[in-house]
Every structure is written in structure tokens, then in C-alpha cells.
């Protein structure tokens, strides 16, 4: 197997964006490897992130022969921010990605997701299986649909202060606090070796926005952090939090979808991430490979070389390049 050990994984100059009208919105999209037509790979960020979170993977994937497509999804960066909460439902988030494939003329693509982006990619593989040829997800395994809607269940299990619940039950409160403290919030959440959800998270996002002293080692340098800060100072957090406000609605929308993902799939966990590993993932994803890296939640940024190498090795095993 060809290894790329020894190559630099430092990000090259980040691509310039293109604004693309699809599915009733405009998406800010970053591309590399446009000359590699025919092999598309789409990278989907999580919360509270940005296409820039894939800066280490983009050049390596382009060098491996892929047309790399990295959108800021609706609600993020300079992409559209619809005002209606329901415009951030899973059907719209997945349809945006299908419309991107149509825009570029691709029948299908490999989709890579981290955190909330992984949730979208899992759903995409179920709702539009013919458009997804392979799945690579980081941090968040497939979340099995239980008997109760997500927010109702979380409220019963962990209480009204849990941030998923708070976002839904007190709309606008967390948004305003986070919007007023963009730098502090992002500086405090983007840390190495600390989990995104500690054992007693409570008002996690509000606490991070208010905390004066961050915990742990910084995930990135000041110049890198400034990309995220500038983006959220412009966009605010309302649109991105609206993804959470559709969780119960998504639960109803996915009621009749059989949860079996047939595509070849790579799941990458961070060993120090408190998002639990799935004990049942192999039953839902029969064609599954798993990699675990010694890091927290921000896998592709905290362990960029190892994450990129894992992705490239797996793609080569799949004869993808």
C-alpha cells in the first residue's frame, strides 16, 4: 500500500470561495483538484465550524486525484441564512448536497462528515443512496432512532439545561449570548484533549461563551482561529443552532426510512471524545471499517496527519484512487 508519510500535511493557501446557487439557497463553496473530474469527494463540516476545518485534508485529497468540494452549509459563513427554522431540516441540508452534485454534473460522490456534518452524511446515505458511493464519518456514529423524539428524550434523560434541549426550549437565548461573545466562545471550545460534551454539560455553550479562562491546549493558532471568529462575527450562530431546532422534526421525517447503510464506510473516532462509540454500528453499516485516534472531538484538526492518512489509506483500499 502506498503511504504518503513524509509529505507535509500543513495546509496550503486555502482555496478562494465560489458562490453557487442551489436548492433555493446560495452556498459558499471551496474547491481543489478541479482538474480531477470524475472523482468527487464532498467534505461536510460540523458545529460550530466552517469549511476551513478541512484545511489539512483538502490538498492531500486533491493530490490523490479527487475533485474536493467543501461547502459552508446553509447558516454558515457567507452561505444563505434562511429565517425560518424549518429551512434547516435534514431534508433541506441533504438536498443542498444533492443539488451541489447536480451543479457539478456528478452522478455520485464520496461524502465525508464531522460532527453535525456526519449526521447529515448518514442521513444522505439513507435518503439518497444512489448519490453516495462511500461514506467517511468522524466523531459521530449513526444515531439510532428511538421511540421518542430526540429533544423530548434528552430532556427526560439529562434535563432542560442540556444545550440541545436549551436551544429548543428557549430559542434565541443562547444565540444572543454566543453572538455577543464570538471570540471567547470559539477560543474556549476549540481546545485539544478536552471533550465537546463533558460528563455534566448543562449550559455548555453559554458557559463556554462566558468563561474567561479556557481549558486545555489551543487547537489552532491565532491566525487560524481568526478565520472562524471572522466568519461567525458576520453570520452569527442563529442559523447553525437552527440545525438543532429541527432534531425532533427530523425524527418524524425519518420515521419510514429503513436504517441500513450499504455503502462502504469508514468511521473515525477520537478516543478522548465523550460522544460514545456505537456498539451497534456494524448492524446498521455492514460494510464498515473503524479507526480510533488518540484525540478529542476535533479529529481532523487535532490529529491532521493521522486523520488524513487514515482517510487516504482507506480510500486506497477501496480502490478509489
N, C-alpha and C positions, 0 to 999 in steps of 0.2 A: 504494500500500500504506500502510495506516495505521501510523504509528510511535508508540511510546509514549515517545520521547525527551523528556526534561523532567520525566517523572514521577519521584518518589522511589522508589528501589529499596531504601531502608532497611527492614529487616523491621519489621512492625507487631508488636504484642504477640502472642507465639507462642500458637497455639490450645491450649486445655486438652485433655488426652487423654481418650479413651473406651476402656474395656477391653472387647474384643469376643471372644467365644468362637467360634472357627472351626477346623475341621480337627483337633480334638483338642488345641488349644493356646489360650491367651489372648493376644491381641495388643494392645499399646498403640498406639492409632491417633489421629492428629491430623488434623483436618478444617477446611476452609474452603470457603465457597461452597456450603453445603448447599442453598441456595435454587436452585442451578443444576442441578436434577435433569435427568437425561437425558444429560449430557456429563461423564463421569468421567475423571479423569486420576490415575494412581497413581504416586507418587514413591518409588523404592526406593534406600535408602542403601547405602553400601559399608562397608569395614573400614578403620579402627576408628571407625565413625561412629554416626549417630543420626539420627532424623527431623529434628532441629534443623538438620542440614546443608542442608536445603532452605528455610531461613527466608526467604531473599531471593526465592525463586520462588513461594512459596505465595500471598502476597497478590496478586501480579501475575496469576497464573493464575486465581485466584478472580475478580479484576476483569474478566478476559477472558471470563468466563462458564462456567468449569469448576467442577465439584464436585471439589475437591482432596482426595485421600485419601493420607495419609502414615503408613505403619505403621513402628513399630520392629519389625523382623522377629525371628523366634524367635532367642533367645540375646542379644538387645539390650534395653537399657532395662528397663522393667518388664514386658516380654513374657515368655512362658514360656521356661524354660531346661531342656529335657529333659536327662536324664542320659546317655542312650545316644547315642554318637557318630553312629550311623546315622540318628538322627532329624533330622540336619541335611543329609541328602542332597538332591540337586536336586529329586527328586520331591516331597519334603515342602515345600521352600521355594517351589516353584511352586504346589503345591496350596493353600498358605496364601493366595496371592494370588487364586486362582480362588474360594476359599471367601469371601474378602472381597467379591468381585463378587457372589456369590450372596447374601451377607448384605444388601447394599445394593440388590439386585434389578436389577443391570446385566447385560445380555447380553454387553457387551464394554466395553473402555476403552482409552485411550491409556496406555502404560506408559513410564516414564522411569527409567533406572537409571544409577548412577555406580559405577565400580569393580566390586566384587563384585555390587552391585545390577544393573549392566549384564549381568554373566554370567547372573544369574537371568532378566533380561528376554529375553536372546537365547534361553535355553532355553525360557522360557514361550511365546515366539512359535513355537517348533518343536513343543512338546508339546501346546499348546492354541491353535492358530492362530485358531480361531473366536472366541476370547475377547479377542484383541488386535487392535485396529483400526489402531493406529500405534505405532511404536517410536521412542523418542528415547534414545540412549545416550551417555554421557560417559566419556572416558578409555580404556575397554577395548573394542576392537573384538571381533567374534566370533572366538573361538579355535578354529581348525580342529583337528579330532580326528585325531591322527596314528596311527601304527601301534603305539605303545607307550603304556601308561597314563601320565598326567601326571607323577606323582611319580617313577616309575621313569625317565622320560625326563629330568626335571630333575636327578635325582641323577647321571645319566651326564654331562650337559652342564655343570652348574655345581657339583656336589659336594654332600656331605652337610650342609655348613654353610648352604647356601641356605635361607632361612627357610621356604619351602614344604615343603622336604624335612625340615628340623629339626622342624617342627610334627608331622610324621607319624612320623618315626623315633624321636623322643624325646618322646612325649606327656607333657604336664604340666610339662615343664621351663620352656619359655618362658612358659607360662601363669602359673606361680608367680612368676617374676621380674617380669613385667609387672603382675601383681596387686599386688605389693609396691611398685611404683613408678608408680602410675597417673598422677599429675600430671606427673612427669618425662617419662614416655613420650609422653603426649599433647602436652605443651608442645613436645617435640622433633620429633614427626612432623608437627604442623600448622604448617608453615612455608611461606612464599611462595618461589617461584622455586627450589625445590630438588626433585629428583625423589623419588618414593616408592621407586624401586629404583635406587640408584647403580650405576655400572659393575661394582663388586665388592661386592655387598651382604652376602655372608657371613651372619653372625648379626645381620642388620639389626635386627629387632625387639628382641632382647636388648640390642644396643648402644645403641639409642635409649632403652631403659628405664634404662640405666646412665649414659649420657652426662650430665655435669654442665653442659656448656656447649652450648646449642643453636646450630644453624647457620641462617643466613638470617633474614629478617624474619618476625615473627609473622603467622600467617594471620588471627588474630582477637584481640579484646581480652580482658582477664581475665574479664569477666562472661560473655562467650560461651564461652570455654574452660571456665569452671566448670560449664556445663551438661553438657559431655562428661565432665569429671572426676567430677562427682557421679554420673552415670549408670553409669560403669564402676567406680567405687568400690562401688556397690551390686551390679552384675551380675557383675563380674569379666570376664575375657576368655575363659574356657573355652568358653562356648557359641559365641562368634564365631569362635574359632580352629577349632572343630569343623567349620565350613564347609570349611576347607582339608583336613581329615582325610577328607573324602568325595570328593576330586577323582578318585582312581583308581576309586572305586565309581561315580561319575558317568560316568566314561569308559566303563565297561561298560554302564551303564544306557542311554546314548545311542547304543549301537552300531548299532541298526537304524533310527535316525531320520535321514531324508534332510535334509542341511544346506542347505536353501534357505528363505530368509525372504522371503515375498511382500509383507508389509505395507509401506506407505510408511515410510521410516526416515530419521532424521537422526542422523548420527554427529558428535559434537563432540570434537575433540582439543585437548589442551594442547600447544603447540609445545615446551615445555621438559620435558614428561613423558617419561621414558625407556621407558615402555611403548611398544613400537614400533607405528607405524601399520600397518594391514593393506594389503598390496599386492594382495590377492585379494578384498577385501570386496565389490566390485561383482559378482563372480561368485556370491557367496553371497546377497547382498542386491541384487537387480536394481533395485529402486525406491529408490535411495539418494541422499541429499544429504549433503555433508560440509562442516563448518565447523571451522576451526582458530583458536584464540585464543592470544594471547601470554601463556602462563601455565604453571604446573606441573601437578601431578596433581589438586589440589583445585579443579577448574574452577569449579563453581557458587558456591564460597565465595571463591575468589581473584579471579575476574572476575565478580561477581554481576550487574552491569548488562548486560555484554556477553553472558553466558550466557543470562540471562533474555530479552534482546532477540532473541537467535538463536532461542530456542525459540518465542517468540511470533510472530516473523516467519514461521518455517517452518509453524507451525500455521495461520496465516492463509493462507499459500499453499496449504495442503491444504483450505482452506475449512472448517476445524474450528471457527471462531467468526466 
